[in-house]
């Protein structure tokens, strides 16, 4: 198949690009400007810590614009991030340079590369988060090599927030991964969403290209980690509807046409009220011939355990992660019966559990509004005239 002149030139540039990069690296080594050695030990430490700069983005230096630090033997890693790899096939980590200027935005991006042998490697960052909460990790990636090499590029979230090492044998099996996507000589976004199962999570990038080419370049840029609300605004269902005591001290009272519910949880957690509203119960009538009377349902509190209840309505999630919680059910009418259960999402060991309360039923009996100040003043004036 014949190639055009433009395609031929592009292929030549791709072939010569890694050659030029290797020659420049060798020149720096010869001048003694880059140290060469056996690499770090089993752990990784950063020389200093930088602060998060974006309000919504929980990552430090997700843009890769906040500088790079040096790691032995000749690696440059974006501040806030750490390197990891599997086995002895070690890529070289670097900022983008004049001979390799690819970046998604700004002036910097993380790149790692190697000639002749592929690698399984990436960068990662541990982040303090709220447990049992959804998080989304997104980052733009780019891959350079032969056109038919599958780089198996993806990003992940470790829900337990573990720290990784260099010279690893494998990664933990419970990392949540995005789909694999290889973006040849172009930028593409990788995204993954999962629930945290600790007070930290780890955002991690991953590539493991196949052995079909002489050089392998990996780029990462413009990374974000954001907290997401539960979808669709509702906590996950309990696996067991039996109350376990995590929710306690439930109290409720009426304020005008609103039912206010308060409760405590044993530990800081997110919580929500699920409920349904029943129409006013019809009055019961006596069977006597001389007297006809109506009897309405009184306040009822039921501590029974439902089997698999269905509640179509729910209050907004209290995501304050405190031990005291409050929810309000609005626009109720006299005589209606509100059936509700409180649910709370929290950690049990290293897993997340939704714990339910007992079920409650409340017959709505709105309190009358307080006297108007105008009426009070009028009454006072009238009283004064009588005296």
Secondary structure, DSSP 8 states (H G I E B T S, - for coil): ----HHHHHHHHHHHHHHHHHHHHHHHHHHTT-S---S---S----S-------SS--SSSTTS-S-EEEETTTEEEETT-EEEEBTT---EEEE-BTTB---SSSS--EEEEEESS--EEEEEEEEE--TT-EEEEEEEEEEES-TT-----EEEEETT-----SSBS---TT-EE------BTS-EEEEEEEE--SSEEEEEEEEE--SSSSEEEEEEEEEEEEEE--TTSS----S--S--SSEEEEEEEEETTEEEEEEEEEEEEEEEEEEEEE-----EE---SS---EE-----------SS----EE---EEEEEEEEEEEE-S--TT-EEEEEEEEEEEETTEEEEEEEEEEEEE---------HHHHHHHHHHHHHH-
